[in-house]
């Protein structure tokens, strides 16, 4: 689910047509990082399966009246050298401000009529209407033809019958024990072995080594001093484990290692290396005991019991969130698969935009520069996001329909709690945050997202245990 997918399910007012505005063809008004770093080259603009065409003709007399009103307003305030304020001839005004006057006439005549006509079609529009034809001249009828997408009507009969397995969220003792063992592992120490004995599995050999790469006599040797190697460890080359097992400090050994082609270190991948190895010492990994001292070392815990209780509580919450999230995802997939309907392309493109925005911000946070972003293949990136975006949009639409059927709403208190959390995270005054989100439509998107989450919880809780 994503808050960026606004299906206008609870907003009967369509977006106003903005034929004369400077917004792009899908109505995007981007902010944030440098958007010149990538080019939003979308695929098909509209899905013909959920597109309507609307034609409006406004009588010439209304157009003339609108022109007259706008021209008078310009004449009243226009400042043109050689003319006194308010005394500029209409012919000069019309010639000097022709494009501005036309825009004001369109803005005065078209939006309200267009939006009313859209409502009368009985569908819920999404995205920005796209103007296919527009003619407007003083003394002539205004003619406009525009197309827009809508969320198609479809039946959600049977959604209550869809079930998936609902795994237990209870924390098992085995899971708890593994977590405690990982805590011990995190505090383990490597200590010298004082007794006179040979290396065995689980020991750490302290070695010095020098290796020559076969066929590369001029290459510098692969060497290391006082390196620790775990006998039988998952990151230890098998040849080293073999020759070191049973060895004692002071011994000098030979080992030949054939590295696989996909070895992590490129200079060794696919190479054969002859090593000379000297065993310097034996060390053992020591795990701390689970006691009160161990608990105090980990943090503000007074005893082992307190640590265990906190760990158990944390793990139980983590498992519950994880299991619930995975189960909801499977349930949503099963429900949405049950229904087939055309998806508005504008919503898909918005979702792709949102996914790319998150990806780009993550790359920027990792240090990628704007120039590097410009070199990304955005056509390929958009295509790679498409299937996921379609699935997310479809899920959101279905959940919105189910929320309507269930009468699920979001109270002002619910919204306030979400805003308070967002304000804390963004370190922004809540009033400023609310004002900003109200202006850019974010408040409505948050309310919709909360409603979808409440719907998801209702559906999850109905699943048989």
C-alpha positions as CSV (number, residue, x, y, z in Angstrom):
1,X,0.0,0.0,0.0
2,X,1.2,3.5,-0.7
3,X,-0.1,6.9,0.3
4,X,1.0,8.2,-3.1
5,X,-1.9,6.5,-4.8
6,X,-4.9,8.8,-4.4
7,X,-7.9,7.3,-6.1
8,X,-10.2,10.1,-4.9
9,X,-12.6,7.5,-3.6
10,X,-13.7,10.0,-0.9
11,X,-13.3,13.1,-3.0
12,X,-16.2,13.6,-5.4
13,X,-14.7,16.8,-6.8
14,X,-12.4,16.2,-9.8
15,X,-9.2,18.0,-10.2
16,X,-9.7,21.3,-12.1
17,X,-8.7,21.3,-15.7
18,X,-5.7,23.5,-16.2
19,X,-5.3,23.7,-19.9
20,X,-3.5,27.1,-19.8
21,X,-1.3,26.4,-16.8
22,X,2.4,25.7,-16.7
23,X,2.1,22.3,-15.0
24,X,3.3,19.3,-17.0
25,X,1.1,16.8,-18.8
26,X,0.3,14.8,-15.7
27,X,0.0,17.6,-13.3
28,X,3.1,16.8,-11.3
29,X,4.6,19.5,-9.1
30,X,7.8,17.9,-7.9
31,X,10.0,19.1,-5.0
32,X,12.9,17.6,-3.1
33,X,16.1,16.6,-4.7
34,X,17.3,17.9,-8.1
35,X,14.7,16.5,-10.5
36,X,16.7,17.5,-13.5
37,X,18.8,14.5,-12.5
38,X,16.3,12.2,-14.1
39,X,13.7,12.5,-16.8
40,X,10.2,11.3,-16.1
41,X,9.6,9.7,-19.5
42,X,6.3,7.9,-19.0
43,X,4.8,5.1,-21.1
44,X,1.3,5.4,-22.4
45,X,-0.3,8.5,-20.9
46,X,-3.8,7.1,-20.4
47,X,-5.4,3.7,-20.3
48,X,-8.1,3.7,-22.9
49,X,-10.1,1.1,-21.0
50,X,-10.8,3.6,-18.2
51,X,-10.7,6.8,-20.1
52,X,-13.6,9.2,-20.8
53,X,-13.8,12.0,-23.3
54,X,-15.6,15.2,-22.5
55,X,-16.6,18.0,-24.9
56,X,-17.8,21.4,-23.8
57,X,-19.0,24.3,-25.9
58,X,-19.6,27.7,-24.3
59,X,-21.7,30.2,-26.2
60,X,-20.0,33.1,-27.9
61,X,-21.9,35.7,-25.9
62,X,-20.5,34.3,-22.6
63,X,-17.0,34.2,-24.1
64,X,-17.4,37.8,-25.2
65,X,-18.6,38.9,-21.8
66,X,-15.6,37.1,-20.2
67,X,-13.2,38.8,-22.6
68,X,-14.8,42.2,-21.8
69,X,-14.5,41.7,-18.1
70,X,-10.8,40.6,-18.3
71,X,-9.8,43.4,-20.7
72,X,-11.4,46.0,-18.4
73,X,-9.5,44.6,-15.5
74,X,-6.2,44.8,-17.4
75,X,-7.0,48.3,-18.6
76,X,-7.7,49.4,-15.0
77,X,-4.3,48.3,-13.7
78,X,-2.0,48.1,-16.7
79,X,1.0,50.4,-16.7
80,X,2.2,51.2,-20.3
81,X,4.6,54.0,-21.1
82,X,2.9,56.8,-22.9
83,X,-0.5,56.2,-21.4
84,X,-2.1,57.3,-18.1
85,X,-3.2,54.6,-15.7
86,X,-6.7,53.5,-16.7
87,X,-6.6,55.2,-20.0
88,X,-4.9,52.6,-22.2
89,X,-7.0,51.9,-25.3
90,X,-8.6,48.4,-25.4
91,X,-6.9,47.6,-28.7
92,X,-3.4,48.2,-27.1
93,X,-4.4,46.1,-24.1
94,X,-5.6,43.2,-26.3
95,X,-2.5,43.3,-28.4
96,X,0.0,43.7,-25.5
97,X,-1.6,41.1,-23.2
98,X,-3.2,38.7,-25.7
99,X,-1.9,35.5,-24.2
100,X,-2.5,36.6,-20.6
101,X,-6.0,37.6,-21.4
102,X,-6.8,34.3,-23.1
103,X,-5.5,32.4,-20.1
104,X,-7.6,34.5,-17.7
105,X,-10.7,33.9,-19.9
106,X,-10.2,30.2,-19.9
107,X,-9.6,30.1,-16.2
108,X,-12.8,32.1,-15.6
109,X,-15.0,30.1,-17.9
110,X,-13.8,26.5,-18.0
111,X,-12.9,24.9,-14.6
112,X,-16.2,25.2,-12.9
113,X,-18.2,24.0,-16.0
114,X,-15.7,21.3,-16.7
115,X,-15.7,19.9,-13.2
116,X,-19.5,20.0,-13.1
117,X,-19.6,18.1,-16.4
118,X,-17.2,15.5,-15.0
119,X,-19.3,14.9,-11.9
120,X,-22.4,14.4,-14.1
121,X,-20.6,11.5,-15.9
122,X,-21.0,9.6,-12.6
123,X,-17.3,8.4,-12.5
124,X,-14.5,9.3,-10.2
125,X,-11.7,10.9,-12.1
126,X,-8.0,10.4,-11.3
127,X,-5.0,12.3,-12.6
128,X,-5.0,15.5,-14.5
129,X,-7.5,15.9,-17.4
130,X,-5.6,16.2,-20.7
131,X,-6.8,18.7,-23.3
132,X,-7.1,17.4,-26.8
133,X,-8.8,20.4,-28.5
134,X,-9.1,24.0,-27.3
135,X,-10.3,27.0,-29.3
136,X,-11.1,30.3,-27.7
137,X,-11.5,33.7,-29.5
138,X,-13.4,36.8,-28.6
139,X,-16.8,36.7,-30.1
140,X,-16.6,32.9,-30.9
141,X,-17.8,29.9,-28.9
142,X,-15.2,28.3,-26.6
143,X,-14.7,24.7,-27.6
144,X,-12.8,22.2,-25.5
145,X,-12.3,18.4,-25.7
146,X,-10.5,16.7,-22.9
147,X,-9.9,13.2,-21.8
148,X,-9.4,11.9,-18.2
149,X,-9.0,8.6,-16.5
150,X,-11.3,7.2,-13.8
151,X,-11.4,4.3,-11.4
152,X,-13.7,1.8,-13.0
153,X,-16.6,0.3,-11.1
154,X,-16.3,-3.4,-10.2
155,X,-17.9,-5.8,-7.8
156,X,-16.0,-6.8,-4.6
157,X,-18.4,-9.7,-3.9
158,X,-16.7,-12.5,-2.1
159,X,-13.8,-10.6,-0.5
160,X,-14.8,-11.9,2.9
161,X,-14.4,-15.5,1.7
162,X,-10.7,-15.1,0.8
163,X,-8.4,-16.6,3.4
164,X,-4.7,-17.3,3.7
165,X,-2.8,-19.2,6.4
166,X,-2.5,-17.2,9.6
167,X,0.8,-18.3,11.3
168,X,1.2,-18.0,15.1
169,X,2.8,-14.9,16.3
170,X,3.9,-16.5,19.6
171,X,7.6,-16.4,20.3
172,X,9.0,-19.9,20.8
173,X,11.6,-20.9,23.3
174,X,13.9,-22.0,20.5
175,X,13.8,-18.5,18.9
176,X,14.4,-16.9,22.3
177,X,17.4,-19.1,23.0
178,X,18.9,-18.3,19.6
179,X,18.6,-14.6,20.3
180,X,20.4,-15.0,23.6
181,X,23.1,-17.0,22.0
182,X,23.6,-14.2,19.4
183,X,23.9,-11.7,22.2
184,X,26.7,-13.9,23.7
185,X,28.3,-14.2,20.3
186,X,28.4,-10.4,20.0
187,X,30.3,-10.2,23.3
188,X,32.7,-13.1,22.6
189,X,36.5,-12.6,23.1
190,X,39.5,-14.2,21.4
191,X,42.0,-15.4,24.0
192,X,45.3,-17.3,23.7
193,X,45.4,-21.0,24.4
194,X,48.2,-21.7,26.9
195,X,48.2,-25.5,26.9
196,X,50.5,-27.4,24.5
197,X,48.1,-28.9,21.9
198,X,47.3,-28.9,18.2
199,X,44.7,-26.9,16.4
200,X,41.2,-28.3,16.3
201,X,37.9,-27.2,14.7
202,X,36.6,-24.1,16.3
203,X,40.1,-22.8,17.1
204,X,41.6,-19.6,15.7
205,X,45.1,-20.0,14.2
206,X,47.3,-17.0,14.4
207,X,49.4,-17.3,11.2
208,X,51.8,-15.4,8.9
209,X,51.6,-16.4,5.2
210,X,53.0,-15.6,1.8
211,X,51.5,-16.9,-1.5
212,X,52.6,-16.8,-5.1
213,X,50.0,-16.7,-7.9
214,X,50.5,-19.4,-10.4
215,X,51.5,-18.0,-13.8
216,X,52.1,-14.5,-12.5
217,X,55.7,-14.5,-11.4
218,X,56.0,-10.7,-11.6
219,X,52.9,-10.2,-9.3
220,X,53.6,-9.2,-5.7
221,X,53.0,-12.1,-3.2
222,X,49.7,-12.4,-1.4
223,X,51.0,-11.9,2.2
224,X,49.8,-11.3,5.7
225,X,51.2,-11.1,9.3
226,X,49.6,-12.3,12.5
227,X,46.3,-13.1,10.7
228,X,43.6,-14.9,12.6
229,X,42.0,-17.8,10.7
230,X,39.1,-19.8,12.1
231,X,39.5,-23.6,11.7
232,X,36.4,-24.8,9.9
233,X,34.9,-21.3,9.8
234,X,32.4,-20.4,7.1
235,X,34.8,-17.7,5.7
236,X,37.9,-19.9,5.8
237,X,39.2,-21.4,2.6
238,X,38.9,-25.2,2.9
239,X,42.6,-25.8,2.0
240,X,43.7,-23.7,5.0
241,X,41.4,-25.6,7.3
242,X,42.8,-28.9,6.0
243,X,46.5,-28.0,6.5
244,X,46.1,-26.2,9.7
245,X,44.0,-28.8,11.5
246,X,46.4,-30.8,13.8
247,X,49.2,-28.2,13.5
248,X,51.1,-26.7,16.4
249,X,52.6,-23.3,16.9
250,X,56.1,-23.0,15.3
251,X,55.2,-25.3,12.4
252,X,55.7,-24.2,8.8
253,X,53.2,-25.6,6.3
254,X,52.4,-25.4,2.6
255,X,48.9,-25.0,1.1
256,X,47.7,-24.7,-2.5
257,X,44.4,-22.9,-2.9
258,X,42.3,-22.9,-6.1
259,X,40.0,-19.9,-5.9
260,X,36.6,-20.1,-7.6
261,X,35.8,-17.8,-10.5
262,X,33.3,-15.9,-8.4
263,X,35.6,-15.3,-5.4
264,X,34.9,-12.0,-3.7
265,X,38.5,-10.7,-4.1
266,X,38.9,-10.0,-7.9
267,X,42.7,-10.4,-8.0
268,X,42.3,-14.0,-6.7
269,X,39.2,-15.1,-8.5
270,X,39.9,-18.1,-10.7
271,X,43.6,-18.2,-9.7
272,X,45.7,-20.9,-8.1
273,X,48.0,-19.7,-5.2
274,X,50.8,-21.6,-3.5
275,X,51.1,-20.5,0.1
276,X,53.8,-20.9,2.7
277,X,52.2,-20.7,6.2
278,X,53.8,-20.3,9.6
279,X,51.7,-21.1,12.7
280,X,52.3,-18.4,15.4
281,X,49.8,-19.4,18.0
282,X,46.4,-20.8,18.9
283,X,43.5,-18.8,20.2
284,X,40.1,-19.7,21.4
285,X,36.8,-17.9,21.1
286,X,35.3,-17.4,24.6
287,X,31.6,-16.8,25.1
288,X,30.6,-14.9,28.2
289,X,28.4,-16.5,30.8
290,X,24.7,-15.5,31.0
291,X,24.6,-13.8,34.4
292,X,23.9,-10.5,36.0
293,X,27.3,-9.1,35.1
294,X,26.7,-9.9,31.4
295,X,23.3,-8.1,31.6
296,X,24.9,-5.0,33.1
297,X,27.5,-4.9,30.4
298,X,24.8,-4.8,27.7
299,X,23.1,-1.7,29.1
300,X,20.9,-0.3,31.9
301,X,19.8,-3.7,33.2
302,X,20.1,-4.6,36.8
303,X,19.9,-8.4,36.4
304,X,19.8,-11.2,33.9
305,X,16.1,-11.6,34.5
306,X,15.5,-8.0,33.5
307,X,17.6,-8.4,30.3
308,X,15.8,-11.6,29.4
309,X,12.4,-10.0,29.9
310,X,13.3,-7.0,27.7
311,X,14.7,-9.3,25.0
312,X,11.6,-11.5,25.1
313,X,9.3,-8.5,24.8
314,X,11.3,-7.0,22.0
315,X,11.4,-10.2,20.1
316,X,7.7,-10.9,20.6
317,X,6.8,-7.4,19.2
318,X,9.2,-7.9,16.3
319,X,7.8,-11.3,15.4
320,X,4.2,-10.1,15.7
321,X,4.9,-7.2,13.3
322,X,6.8,-9.4,10.9
323,X,4.2,-12.2,10.8
324,X,1.3,-9.8,10.5
325,X,2.9,-7.8,7.8
326,X,3.8,-10.9,5.7
327,X,0.3,-12.4,6.2
328,X,-1.4,-9.2,5.2
329,X,0.7,-9.0,2.1
330,X,-0.3,-12.6,1.1
331,X,-4.0,-11.8,1.9
332,X,-3.9,-8.6,-0.2
333,X,-2.4,-10.5,-3.1
334,X,-5.1,-13.2,-2.8
335,X,-7.9,-10.7,-2.6
336,X,-6.7,-8.5,-5.5
337,X,-6.0,-11.6,-7.7
338,X,-9.7,-12.3,-7.3
339,X,-10.7,-9.2,-9.2
340,X,-9.9,-8.0,-12.7
341,X,-10.4,-4.4,-13.8
342,X,-8.4,-1.9,-15.8
343,X,-5.9,0.2,-13.9
344,X,-5.6,3.9,-14.6
345,X,-2.2,4.6,-16.2
346,X,-1.9,7.9,-14.4
347,X,-2.0,6.2,-11.0
348,X,0.6,3.6,-12.2
349,X,2.9,6.4,-13.3
350,X,2.5,8.3,-10.1
351,X,3.3,5.1,-8.2
352,X,6.4,4.5,-10.3
353,X,7.4,8.1,-9.7
354,X,7.0,7.6,-5.9
355,X,9.1,4.4,-6.0
356,X,11.8,6.1,-8.0
357,X,11.8,9.1,-5.7
358,X,12.4,6.9,-2.7
359,X,15.2,5.1,-4.6
360,X,16.9,8.3,-5.6
361,X,16.7,9.8,-2.2
362,X,18.3,6.6,-0.8
363,X,21.1,6.9,-3.4
364,X,21.6,10.5,-2.5
365,X,21.8,9.7,1.1
366,X,24.5,7.1,0.3
367,X,26.5,9.8,-1.5
368,X,25.6,9.5,-5.1
369,X,26.0,12.9,-6.9
370,X,23.5,14.6,-9.2
371,X,25.8,14.0,-12.2
372,X,25.9,10.3,-11.5
373,X,22.1,10.2,-11.3
374,X,21.9,11.9,-14.7
375,X,23.7,8.9,-16.2
376,X,21.2,6.3,-14.8
377,X,19.0,4.5,-17.4
378,X,15.6,5.8,-16.2
379,X,13.7,4.1,-19.0
380,X,15.0,0.7,-17.7
381,X,14.4,1.7,-14.1
382,X,10.8,2.8,-14.8
383,X,10.2,-0.5,-16.6
384,X,11.6,-2.5,-13.7
385,X,9.2,-0.8,-11.2
386,X,6.1,-1.2,-13.4
387,X,4.8,-4.6,-12.2
388,X,5.2,-3.7,-8.5
389,X,3.6,-0.3,-9.1
390,X,0.6,-1.9,-10.8
391,X,0.2,-4.4,-8.0
392,X,0.3,-1.6,-5.4
393,X,-2.2,0.6,-7.2
394,X,-4.6,-2.3,-7.7
395,X,-4.3,-3.3,-4.0
396,X,-5.0,0.3,-2.9
397,X,-8.1,0.5,-5.1
398,X,-9.5,-2.7,-3.8
399,X,-8.8,-1.8,-0.2
400,X,-10.6,1.5,-0.8
401,X,-13.6,-0.3,-2.1
402,X,-13.6,-2.7,0.9
403,X,-13.2,0.3,3.3
404,X,-16.4,1.8,1.8
405,X,-18.3,-1.4,2.1
406,X,-17.2,-1.9,5.7
407,X,-17.8,1.8,6.6
408,X,-14.3,2.2,7.9
409,X,-13.3,5.8,8.6
410,X,-10.4,7.7,10.1
411,X,-11.2,10.0,13.0
412,X,-9.6,13.4,13.5
413,X,-8.0,11.9,16.6
414,X,-6.4,9.1,14.5
415,X,-5.1,11.8,12.1
416,X,-3.8,13.9,15.0
417,X,-1.8,11.0,16.5
418,X,-0.2,10.3,13.1
419,X,0.7,14.0,12.7
420,X,2.2,14.1,16.2
421,X,4.5,11.2,15.4
422,X,5.4,12.7,12.0
423,X,6.2,16.0,13.6
424,X,8.5,14.4,16.2
425,X,10.3,12.4,13.4
426,X,10.7,15.5,11.2
427,X,11.4,17.8,14.1
428,X,8.8,20.2,12.7
429,X,6.2,22.1,14.7
430,X,2.9,20.2,14.3
431,X,1.0,23.3,13.2
432,X,3.5,24.1,10.4
433,X,3.4,20.4,9.4
434,X,-0.4,20.4,9.2
435,X,-0.4,23.6,7.2
436,X,2.1,22.3,4.7
437,X,0.4,18.9,4.3
438,X,-3.0,20.6,3.9
439,X,-1.6,22.8,1.1
440,X,0.0,20.0,-0.9
441,X,-2.7,17.4,-0.4
442,X,-0.6,15.3,1.9
443,X,-3.1,15.4,4.7
444,X,-5.7,13.7,2.5
445,X,-3.2,11.1,1.5
446,X,-2.3,10.4,5.1
447,X,-5.9,10.0,6.0
448,X,-6.4,7.6,3.1
449,X,-3.4,5.6,4.1
450,X,-4.6,5.3,7.6
451,X,-8.0,4.1,6.4
452,X,-6.3,1.4,4.3
453,X,-4.2,0.3,7.2
454,X,-7.4,0.1,9.4
455,X,-9.1,-1.9,6.6
456,X,-6.1,-4.2,6.4
457,X,-6.2,-4.9,10.1
458,X,-10.0,-5.7,10.0
459,X,-9.3,-8.2,7.2
460,X,-6.3,-9.8,9.0
461,X,-8.2,-10.2,12.3
462,X,-11.0,-12.0,10.6
463,X,-8.6,-14.7,9.3
464,X,-9.2,-18.1,11.0
465,X,-6.4,-18.9,13.4
